[in-house]
């Protein structure tokens, strides 16, 4: 029976256990930078061709940089070969090294990677805002310079940047993000961000009293908003279009609950756009992008959505529904209907989608009339339609 060993080469000084595994292996899968530690004559497969191990037998060693437990091939190998005998040998990672240089523990750190992976500025900044320690693995595109430029919008941060850790050309830098914006760093870099005053929202599902308000800008009532958030069924990887965003209560609440999601608030009213910006800033959100245009004018510029909420269509509902029905990818659609005309038009389209549901919310809130008198004041009923458009 063959054995697959995934070993961490650490930062350069490998452990005796790793060297024993290298010597015992029948086949080594590794990057060319580890060539010096592999005995001459040993069969070596470049790590980019690791799928070739399908045809290999005996003891197979996959040599990864740092530690196998941090952004390595380990999850891929486990998923691809669930019935194999897999053994892991740990190593010292750059995560441990940069935390040591900063005199910090990593057990509560938020760990991100832009090393060969996509990372949106919104997700990065929201993570920094909400955590005392954030560590980012970098590459040539998501570099320490990129990170420091993005971080300039947050006050009071300190960064530690490690380049080529464990090598002869190792360098450690520390200071404010502004100190390193525009610098060139090696591709093998890592950055630790210390935020001594991270933002912690008082609650995830926000109340009406939490928002900044303007008299002539509509805001979805919190009783209705809670149902809308439930029907949206979002996650941290979601991309939400909030059409007719008004005060931004849906966009901001979605961004607050899902700080890694991508939120696009669309409203043609300049006053509404400014209010959305103020509400997003109040909750330290960087994943809410505001589009001060009519929906049909901007819809082709927006990224592919996973979720769409229509709270106000501004006379464009027919065009929006036509656009959604023509989409060639799955999307969950939620529409809040106040008038019978909107309800009729939205129902006619959404009833043909998958998982169609309708719920009407008729909420009343207490209002004090006098020190000893309280009445229930009714809000207008809102019908919420939800469904999944699937190709």
Secondary structure, DSSP 4 states (H G I P E B T S, - for coil): --EEEEEE-BTS---HHHHHHHHH-SEEEE-GGGGGGSPTT-EEEEGGGGGGGGG--SEEEEEESB-TTSSSSHHHHHHHTTTSEEEEE----HHHHHHHHTT--STT-EEEE-SSS---HHHHHHHHHH-SEEEEE--SSS-HHHHHHHHTTSSSEEEEEEESTTSTT-EEEEE-GGGTTT----SSEEEEEEETT----S-SS--GGGS---TTS----HHHHHHHHHHH---TT-EEEEET-TT-HHHHHHHHH-TTSEEEEE-S-HHHHHHHHHHHHHTT--SEEEE-S-HHHHTTTSPPPSEEEES--TT-HHHHHHHHHT-SS-EEEEEEE-SHHHHHHHHHHHTTSEEEEEEEE--EEEEEEETTEEEEEEPPPEEEEEEEE--
